[in-house]
């Protein structure tokens, strides 16, 4: 059972579900459990299914890296074909729940997110381009679009939230990639920090974080939000940049940046929803 749970990569689920639910609350300015409960179930199943398919496709890569070679598929505790069937079953269940209990648009955005993660990122870009995590980051944006679509068709505000989540992904993942860049080099994966100098990677991270902060201001302005959102956005954005600057002279700060990015996104998504409610 633990191996099947590991296939679903449950650590990815909380943030994706938070992006989805906060977008739904922001769109409706209310908490509707008849929408949120099936949205959470479909989100968990969709994320778990896409992650299992990712594990199936990345067996040859995971076998090369010490960090991942003990995962269920490369260690052969779960056969590849079983992981494939498991992932497809979860994804189909997610789409069915979305369509039956919410609407077709939610199912579409969950499927689009899975497509970007499994096909665009995992199968196509990860081993070919240093833009892999940048373009693949749209998979996370689809979670917020699915949440918004559970209430109403996505408009400009919804797409600005999706842009915010999209820009967050490189600032979140590149510091982790700095920490484990040797693993990526051994596996032949052109993750940005493994193919450029440390300082150049840090420049890219800071530039991206500044764009991320700018996108949060756009969310504030277009969404008609208040100081409830803007104050944490500016405070946590400034702290994020400060941590990025520290990374220049100390690679050991990479994990600190990675962990703070999770807190940053969580706080801003929660305050966005709270601002809309209040």
N, C-alpha and C positions, 0 to 999 in steps of 0.2 A: 504494500500500500504506500509506503514511504517513497518508493521509486516512482510510482505513478504520480504522486503529488509533486515530486521533484521535476518530472517531465513538464508539469504545468507552470513551473517557475512562479510560485505564489508570491514571491517578493515584488514582482512587477504589478500585481493586481491592485494594491491599495491606491497608488497614485493614479493609475488609469481610471479606476472607479471614482476616485475623488474628482478627477477632471470631468468625468461624465455627469456625476450627480450635481456638482457645483454649477455646471452649464445648464442643467435642467432647472435647478432652483432659480438661477439668474434669469432664465427665459420666462419662467412662469411667475416669479416673485412670490412663490409659495412652496410648501413642502407637500407634495402629493404622493403618498405612499403607494397608491395604485400604479403609479408610473415608476417610482424610484426602486421598489422591490424587484419587479421583473427586469428593470434596467441593470441592477446590481448582479442579478443571477446571470443574465445574458452576457454582461461584461466579464464576469469571472470565467464563464464557459468559453467565451470567444478568445479571451487572453490565454487561457489554459490550452485551448486547441491550437492556436497559432504558435505557442511556445513549444508544444509537443512536436509540431511539424518542423519547427526550427531545429529541435534536437535531432530529429530524423535526418534532416538535410546536412547537419553539421557534424555528423559522426566522424568523418575523416579529419576534420579540423580539430575537434575536441580530443581526438586520440593523440595529437601532437603537443598539447599544452598541459603542463602539470596541474594547472588550476581546474581543468575540465575533464581530464582523462578518466576520472572516477565516476562521471555521470552515468546514469542507467544505460544509455544506448552504447556509448563507446566501450563501457566495461562489459557489455553484453548481458547485463542482468535483465534487460528488456530487449527482445529482438526488434530490429529496425522496422519490419513490417507491422509489428504490433503497435509500435509507437505511431506509425503512419495512420493505422486504423483508429487508434485512440484519439489522435489529434483531429482527424476528419469528423469523427463522431461528436466530439465536443463542439466543434465549430458548427456543425449542422444543427445540433441541439440549441446552440446560442441563437442562430438565425431563426429557428422555428419559434422559440420563446419571444424573440423580438417582434416577429411578424404577428403572432397570435395575440399577444398581450399588450403590445404597444402599437407599432405601425411598420410599414414596409421601409420607410426612410431610415429608421434605426437599424434595421437588418442590413440595409445597403451600406451604411457607414461602418458597421462592425465588419462586414465582409471586405470593404475597401481597406480598412486598417489591417486586417489579416493579410490581404494581398500585398500591401506595401511591406509588411514585416517579413512575410515568408518568401515572396517572389522577388520584389524589388531589392530589399535589403539583403536577406540571407542568400538567395540563390544567385542574384545578379551582381550587386554592387560590392558586397563585403570583401570579396577576394580580388576586386578589379579596380576600385577607386577609393581615394582618401576622402571622397565626399560621401562615403557609404552611410555613416551615421547621420549626416546632415539631411540627405534626401530621405533616408529611411525613417527619420524622425517624424515624418508626416503620419506614420502609423499612430503615434500618440495623439496627434491633432484630431484624428478620426474619433477618438474617445469623446472629446469635448463636442464634436459635431453630432455624434450619436445622442449625447445627452440633450443638446439643444433641440434636435429633431424629434425627440420624444414629446416635445411640447408644441413646437411650431417649426415651419421651414427655416433653415439657417439663412440669416441675412448678414449684413456687414458686421454687426456686433459679434455674431457667432464666429465669423471668419477671422476677426481680430483676436478673439480668444484662442482660436486654433493656431494663429500665427504666433501668439505668445508661447503656447505649448511647444510649437515647432522650434522656435529659437531657443527654448530652454534646453532641448535635448543635447546639442553639442557642448554647452557649458556644463552640463551634468556629466556627460560620458567621457569627454576628452581628458579631464583630470584622472578618472579611473584608468583610462588608457595609458596615461603617463606612468601610473603605478605598475601596470602589468605589460609595459611595452615590449619587454623581452619575450614574453609569451607570444605576442602577436608577431614579432620578428621571426621566431622559430617556426610558426605556422604559416609564414608567408602572407600574412594579412596586412594590407597597406593602411592600417589605422594611422591617422595623421601623426600622433606623437611618436610613432615607431619609424617614420620615414623622413621627418624633419628634425632640426635641432630642438633642444629643450626650450630655448628662448623663443624660437619662432612659433612653437606650439603654444607657448604662453601668450604671445601676441595675438594669435588667433582666438584663444579663449577669452582674453580681455575684450577684444573687438566684438566678439559674439555676445558677451555679457552686456556690453553697452547697448547693443541692438536689442537685446532682451528687455532691458530697462526702458528703452524708448517704446517698445511695443506695449509694455505695461501702462505707460502714459497714454497711449492711444486707446487702450481698453478703458481707462479712467475717463478720458475726454468724450469718446463716442458713446460710452455706456451711461453717461450721466451719473457716474458714481461719486461718492463723497470722500471726505478725509478718512473714513473708516477703511477704505481701500488704498487711497493715495499715500497715507503716512507709512503703513507697513511696506508698500511698494518701494518708496524712496529709502527708508531705513535699511531694509533687508537688501535692496539693490546696492547701496553704498558698502555694506558689509561684504557682499559677494565680490565686488570689485576689489576691495581691500585684501580679501583672501586670495584672489587671482594674482594680485601684485606680489604677495608673499611667496607665491609659487615660483616666481622668477628665480629666487636665490635658494630655494629649498624644495627639492622634489618630494621630500617627506610630507609636504603640505598638500599633496595631491589628494589623499584620501579625505582630508579635512574639507577640501573644496567639494569633493564628491558628496559627502554627507550633508554639507550645508545646502547644496543645491536642492536636496530632497526637502529640507525644512523650508527653504525659500518658496518652492512651488506650492507646498502644502499650505503655508500661511496665506499666500496670495489667492489661492483658489477658495479657501475658507472665507477670507475677508470679502472676496468678491460676492460670494453667495449671501453672506451676512449683510453686506451693504445693500444688496438688492431686496432682501427681506425687510430691512428696516426703513 
